[in-house]
């Protein structure tokens, strides 16, 4: 009696392996950490920004950020460098098609103030004492110098024959006006004092004053000679 051939067991489908969580490429993680810092600084205080906070936000192990940033100060320095680069680009674009010195100065001031408003997270850390070391954080200060280059050149053009110290002092005075206004606005001081004009009106006056301060007293500048 012939035996019936045994049926082969039906092939079973292998269960798909669970997808591995997405890992960050070396450069992607650095960017992700900086973006997490920018997001945190929209509302959070700088003192609360830690490498552990950024690691959680980026979804990586607590030790992963140290491949890119040895400490918190290095993260702040990277953000400040990026901020100054963005500011330099904005200021350069602002003056491209403006032929007059007063017009350039007004555009520089407006560009500075719009940058401070639109990139508030960067702006908050660009002047911190944590990164004032010009040796360790040389890249920050080199980027800062580049961001001021156009302002100093335009102020020099508007003060022909003036001593270098005068040109520098007027450029710094103009910068101080911009920084002071941007800081007061960011702190919401200007919108919290009864009787003040609207902030956009105050900003227009501040921009006009930057031009006046940068050009200094002289014929046709609205100041006594």
SEVONU-342943 format. One record per residue (C-alpha): residue number from 1; x, y, z; residue in one letter. Coordinates in nm, 3 decimals, m for minus. Example, Ala and Ser with C-alpha at 12.3 -4.5 7.8 and 13.67 -1.06 7.14 Angstrom:
2
{vexdo 1, {1.230, m0.450, 0.780}, 'A'}
{vexdo 2, {1.367, m0.106, 0.714}, 'S'}
END
This chain:
225
{vexdo 1, {0.000, 0.000, 0.000}, 'X'}
{vexdo 2, {0.147, 0.327, m0.109}, 'X'}
{vexdo 3, {0.180, 0.590, 0.153}, 'X'}
{vexdo 4, {0.047, 0.933, 0.068}, 'X'}
{vexdo 5, {0.308, 1.198, 0.036}, 'X'}
{vexdo 6, {0.321, 1.422, 0.338}, 'X'}
{vexdo 7, {0.203, 1.773, 0.286}, 'X'}
{vexdo 8, {0.466, 2.032, 0.336}, 'X'}
{vexdo 9, {0.379, 2.279, 0.604}, 'X'}
{vexdo 10, {0.266, 2.608, 0.463}, 'X'}
{vexdo 11, {0.538, 2.867, 0.459}, 'X'}
{vexdo 12, {0.494, 3.112, 0.737}, 'X'}
{vexdo 13, {0.557, 3.481, 0.677}, 'X'}
{vexdo 14, {0.822, 3.632, 0.890}, 'X'}
{vexdo 15, {0.693, 3.913, 1.110}, 'X'}
{vexdo 16, {0.837, 4.248, 1.003}, 'X'}
{vexdo 17, {1.104, 4.381, 1.227}, 'X'}
{vexdo 18, {1.001, 4.687, 1.424}, 'X'}
{vexdo 19, {1.128, 5.006, 1.267}, 'X'}
{vexdo 20, {1.430, 5.146, 1.437}, 'X'}
{vexdo 21, {1.395, 5.498, 1.572}, 'X'}
{vexdo 22, {1.541, 5.756, 1.338}, 'X'}
{vexdo 23, {1.896, 5.842, 1.429}, 'X'}
{vexdo 24, {2.056, 6.176, 1.367}, 'X'}
{vexdo 25, {2.338, 6.216, 1.122}, 'X'}
{vexdo 26, {2.642, 6.382, 1.278}, 'X'}
{vexdo 27, {2.556, 6.725, 1.135}, 'X'}
{vexdo 28, {2.181, 6.679, 1.174}, 'X'}
{vexdo 29, {2.216, 6.639, 1.550}, 'X'}
{vexdo 30, {2.413, 6.961, 1.583}, 'X'}
{vexdo 31, {2.141, 7.146, 1.393}, 'X'}
{vexdo 32, {1.868, 6.973, 1.592}, 'X'}
{vexdo 33, {2.029, 7.081, 1.919}, 'X'}
{vexdo 34, {2.060, 7.441, 1.802}, 'X'}
{vexdo 35, {1.698, 7.442, 1.686}, 'X'}
{vexdo 36, {1.591, 7.299, 2.021}, 'X'}
{vexdo 37, {1.780, 7.580, 2.195}, 'X'}
{vexdo 38, {1.613, 7.841, 1.974}, 'X'}
{vexdo 39, {1.272, 7.695, 2.053}, 'X'}
{vexdo 40, {1.345, 7.682, 2.426}, 'X'}
{vexdo 41, {1.462, 8.044, 2.433}, 'X'}
{vexdo 42, {1.139, 8.172, 2.278}, 'X'}
{vexdo 43, {0.991, 8.167, 2.626}, 'X'}
{vexdo 44, {1.237, 7.990, 2.858}, 'X'}
{vexdo 45, {1.508, 8.166, 3.054}, 'X'}
{vexdo 46, {1.870, 8.123, 2.954}, 'X'}
{vexdo 47, {1.952, 7.992, 3.300}, 'X'}
{vexdo 48, {1.716, 7.698, 3.242}, 'X'}
{vexdo 49, {1.881, 7.598, 2.916}, 'X'}
{vexdo 50, {2.096, 7.290, 2.977}, 'X'}
{vexdo 51, {2.250, 7.019, 2.762}, 'X'}
{vexdo 52, {2.015, 6.768, 2.925}, 'X'}
{vexdo 53, {1.711, 6.977, 2.829}, 'X'}
{vexdo 54, {1.832, 6.991, 2.468}, 'X'}
{vexdo 55, {1.903, 6.617, 2.459}, 'X'}
{vexdo 56, {1.545, 6.543, 2.568}, 'X'}
{vexdo 57, {1.407, 6.788, 2.313}, 'X'}
{vexdo 58, {1.610, 6.627, 2.034}, 'X'}
{vexdo 59, {1.519, 6.275, 2.151}, 'X'}
{vexdo 60, {1.878, 6.159, 2.202}, 'X'}
{vexdo 61, {2.074, 6.020, 2.494}, 'X'}
{vexdo 62, {2.205, 6.268, 2.754}, 'X'}
{vexdo 63, {2.562, 6.210, 2.634}, 'X'}
{vexdo 64, {2.497, 6.259, 2.260}, 'X'}
{vexdo 65, {2.516, 6.641, 2.258}, 'X'}
{vexdo 66, {2.868, 6.632, 2.399}, 'X'}
{vexdo 67, {2.994, 6.511, 2.061}, 'X'}
{vexdo 68, {2.922, 6.864, 1.939}, 'X'}
{vexdo 69, {2.917, 7.090, 2.244}, 'X'}
{vexdo 70, {3.141, 7.036, 2.548}, 'X'}
{vexdo 71, {2.933, 7.267, 2.766}, 'X'}
{vexdo 72, {2.645, 7.514, 2.771}, 'X'}
{vexdo 73, {2.867, 7.809, 2.685}, 'X'}
{vexdo 74, {2.968, 7.646, 2.357}, 'X'}
{vexdo 75, {2.600, 7.612, 2.261}, 'X'}
{vexdo 76, {2.540, 7.978, 2.341}, 'X'}
{vexdo 77, {2.848, 8.070, 2.138}, 'X'}
{vexdo 78, {2.725, 7.871, 1.837}, 'X'}
{vexdo 79, {2.387, 8.044, 1.852}, 'X'}
{vexdo 80, {2.547, 8.387, 1.891}, 'X'}
{vexdo 81, {2.776, 8.325, 1.593}, 'X'}
{vexdo 82, {2.477, 8.220, 1.386}, 'X'}
{vexdo 83, {2.284, 8.527, 1.502}, 'X'}
{vexdo 84, {2.558, 8.769, 1.404}, 'X'}
{vexdo 85, {2.587, 8.602, 1.063}, 'X'}
{vexdo 86, {2.213, 8.643, 1.007}, 'X'}
{vexdo 87, {2.231, 9.007, 1.117}, 'X'}
{vexdo 88, {2.523, 9.080, 0.885}, 'X'}
{vexdo 89, {2.336, 8.930, 0.591}, 'X'}
{vexdo 90, {2.023, 9.131, 0.666}, 'X'}
{vexdo 91, {2.209, 9.460, 0.704}, 'X'}
{vexdo 92, {2.405, 9.403, 0.381}, 'X'}
{vexdo 93, {2.086, 9.337, 0.187}, 'X'}
{vexdo 94, {1.917, 9.642, 0.339}, 'X'}
{vexdo 95, {2.166, 9.891, 0.195}, 'X'}
{vexdo 96, {2.220, 9.733, m0.147}, 'X'}
{vexdo 97, {2.003, 9.967, m0.354}, 'X'}
{vexdo 98, {2.007, 10.278, m0.133}, 'X'}
{vexdo 99, {2.233, 10.555, m0.273}, 'X'}
{vexdo 100, {2.240, 10.805, 0.016}, 'X'}
{vexdo 101, {2.418, 10.785, 0.349}, 'X'}
{vexdo 102, {2.115, 10.892, 0.559}, 'X'}
{vexdo 103, {1.903, 10.639, 0.371}, 'X'}
{vexdo 104, {2.157, 10.364, 0.435}, 'X'}
{vexdo 105, {2.172, 10.449, 0.805}, 'X'}
{vexdo 106, {1.794, 10.439, 0.834}, 'X'}
{vexdo 107, {1.784, 10.103, 0.659}, 'X'}
{vexdo 108, {2.059, 9.964, 0.882}, 'X'}
{vexdo 109, {1.867, 10.068, 1.193}, 'X'}
{vexdo 110, {1.541, 9.924, 1.060}, 'X'}
{vexdo 111, {1.715, 9.600, 0.962}, 'X'}
{vexdo 112, {1.874, 9.572, 1.307}, 'X'}
{vexdo 113, {1.541, 9.620, 1.483}, 'X'}
{vexdo 114, {1.355, 9.378, 1.258}, 'X'}
{vexdo 115, {1.627, 9.118, 1.314}, 'X'}
{vexdo 116, {1.604, 9.159, 1.692}, 'X'}
{vexdo 117, {1.228, 9.107, 1.675}, 'X'}
{vexdo 118, {1.221, 8.817, 1.430}, 'X'}
{vexdo 119, {1.523, 8.632, 1.573}, 'X'}
{vexdo 120, {1.453, 8.702, 1.939}, 'X'}
{vexdo 121, {1.609, 8.375, 2.061}, 'X'}
{vexdo 122, {1.938, 8.451, 1.890}, 'X'}
{vexdo 123, {1.930, 8.813, 1.999}, 'X'}
{vexdo 124, {1.883, 8.723, 2.365}, 'X'}
{vexdo 125, {2.220, 8.551, 2.385}, 'X'}
{vexdo 126, {2.432, 8.756, 2.142}, 'X'}
{vexdo 127, {2.544, 8.995, 2.416}, 'X'}
{vexdo 128, {2.568, 8.760, 2.715}, 'X'}
{vexdo 129, {2.877, 8.785, 2.939}, 'X'}
{vexdo 130, {2.896, 8.402, 2.923}, 'X'}
{vexdo 131, {3.060, 8.432, 2.581}, 'X'}
{vexdo 132, {3.266, 8.749, 2.619}, 'X'}
{vexdo 133, {3.599, 8.561, 2.619}, 'X'}
{vexdo 134, {3.752, 8.678, 2.291}, 'X'}
{vexdo 135, {4.004, 8.393, 2.284}, 'X'}
{vexdo 136, {3.785, 8.093, 2.356}, 'X'}
{vexdo 137, {3.492, 8.233, 2.158}, 'X'}
{vexdo 138, {3.688, 8.399, 1.880}, 'X'}
{vexdo 139, {3.433, 8.292, 1.616}, 'X'}
{vexdo 140, {3.160, 8.483, 1.800}, 'X'}
{vexdo 141, {3.357, 8.804, 1.805}, 'X'}
{vexdo 142, {3.472, 8.768, 1.445}, 'X'}
{vexdo 143, {3.107, 8.728, 1.341}, 'X'}
{vexdo 144, {3.014, 9.027, 1.557}, 'X'}
{vexdo 145, {3.278, 9.242, 1.389}, 'X'}
{vexdo 146, {3.150, 9.139, 1.045}, 'X'}
{vexdo 147, {2.794, 9.230, 1.142}, 'X'}
{vexdo 148, {2.910, 9.584, 1.230}, 'X'}
{vexdo 149, {3.128, 9.634, 0.923}, 'X'}
{vexdo 150, {2.858, 9.797, 0.708}, 'X'}
{vexdo 151, {2.750, 10.032, 0.987}, 'X'}
{vexdo 152, {3.105, 10.153, 1.045}, 'X'}
{vexdo 153, {3.165, 10.200, 0.672}, 'X'}
{vexdo 154, {2.846, 10.403, 0.626}, 'X'}
{vexdo 155, {2.914, 10.618, 0.933}, 'X'}
{vexdo 156, {3.264, 10.686, 0.800}, 'X'}
{vexdo 157, {3.118, 10.785, 0.462}, 'X'}
{vexdo 158, {2.881, 11.023, 0.637}, 'X'}
{vexdo 159, {3.161, 11.187, 0.835}, 'X'}
{vexdo 160, {3.430, 11.262, 0.575}, 'X'}
{vexdo 161, {3.749, 11.396, 0.727}, 'X'}
{vexdo 162, {3.641, 11.318, 1.083}, 'X'}
{vexdo 163, {3.900, 11.156, 1.313}, 'X'}
{vexdo 164, {3.874, 10.778, 1.342}, 'X'}
{vexdo 165, {3.777, 10.806, 1.710}, 'X'}
{vexdo 166, {3.484, 11.030, 1.620}, 'X'}
{vexdo 167, {3.361, 10.790, 1.354}, 'X'}
{vexdo 168, {3.386, 10.496, 1.594}, 'X'}
{vexdo 169, {3.212, 10.686, 1.874}, 'X'}
{vexdo 170, {2.922, 10.786, 1.648}, 'X'}
{vexdo 171, {2.886, 10.433, 1.515}, 'X'}
{vexdo 172, {2.878, 10.295, 1.870}, 'X'}
{vexdo 173, {2.624, 10.559, 1.972}, 'X'}
{vexdo 174, {2.403, 10.457, 1.680}, 'X'}
{vexdo 175, {2.443, 10.091, 1.773}, 'X'}
{vexdo 176, {2.356, 10.170, 2.135}, 'X'}
{vexdo 177, {2.032, 10.337, 2.027}, 'X'}
{vexdo 178, {1.934, 10.030, 1.825}, 'X'}
{vexdo 179, {2.028, 9.787, 2.100}, 'X'}
{vexdo 180, {1.857, 9.990, 2.370}, 'X'}
{vexdo 181, {1.533, 10.018, 2.178}, 'X'}
{vexdo 182, {1.537, 9.649, 2.081}, 'X'}
{vexdo 183, {1.599, 9.546, 2.443}, 'X'}
{vexdo 184, {1.322, 9.767, 2.582}, 'X'}
{vexdo 185, {1.082, 9.636, 2.321}, 'X'}
{vexdo 186, {1.175, 9.275, 2.392}, 'X'}
{vexdo 187, {1.121, 9.332, 2.764}, 'X'}
{vexdo 188, {0.773, 9.467, 2.679}, 'X'}
{vexdo 189, {0.853, 9.789, 2.860}, 'X'}
{vexdo 190, {0.745, 10.012, 2.572}, 'X'}
{vexdo 191, {0.398, 9.862, 2.556}, 'X'}
{vexdo 192, {0.345, 9.872, 2.932}, 'X'}
{vexdo 193, {0.380, 10.244, 3.008}, 'X'}
{vexdo 194, {0.052, 10.439, 2.998}, 'X'}
{vexdo 195, {0.047, 10.734, 2.762}, 'X'}
{vexdo 196, {0.331, 10.624, 2.533}, 'X'}
{vexdo 197, {0.274, 10.630, 2.157}, 'X'}
{vexdo 198, {0.242, 10.295, 1.983}, 'X'}
{vexdo 199, {0.561, 10.094, 1.953}, 'X'}
{vexdo 200, {0.577, 10.130, 1.574}, 'X'}
{vexdo 201, {0.568, 10.510, 1.613}, 'X'}
{vexdo 202, {0.846, 10.494, 1.871}, 'X'}
{vexdo 203, {1.047, 10.274, 1.638}, 'X'}
{vexdo 204, {1.026, 10.526, 1.355}, 'X'}
{vexdo 205, {1.156, 10.798, 1.588}, 'X'}
{vexdo 206, {1.437, 10.570, 1.705}, 'X'}
{vexdo 207, {1.543, 10.501, 1.346}, 'X'}
{vexdo 208, {1.548, 10.874, 1.269}, 'X'}
{vexdo 209, {1.757, 10.939, 1.580}, 'X'}
{vexdo 210, {2.008, 10.676, 1.473}, 'X'}
{vexdo 211, {2.066, 10.874, 1.154}, 'X'}
{vexdo 212, {2.108, 11.200, 1.348}, 'X'}
{vexdo 213, {2.349, 11.050, 1.602}, 'X'}
{vexdo 214, {2.557, 10.870, 1.338}, 'X'}
{vexdo 215, {2.607, 11.185, 1.132}, 'X'}
{vexdo 216, {2.669, 11.416, 1.426}, 'X'}
{vexdo 217, {2.635, 11.794, 1.426}, 'X'}
{vexdo 218, {2.706, 11.970, 1.102}, 'X'}
{vexdo 219, {2.561, 12.187, 0.826}, 'X'}
{vexdo 220, {2.223, 12.072, 0.706}, 'X'}
{vexdo 221, {2.190, 11.808, 0.976}, 'X'}
{vexdo 222, {1.947, 11.984, 1.202}, 'X'}
{vexdo 223, {2.212, 12.048, 1.468}, 'X'}
{vexdo 224, {2.403, 12.366, 1.557}, 'X'}
{vexdo 225, {2.753, 12.375, 1.413}, 'X'}
END
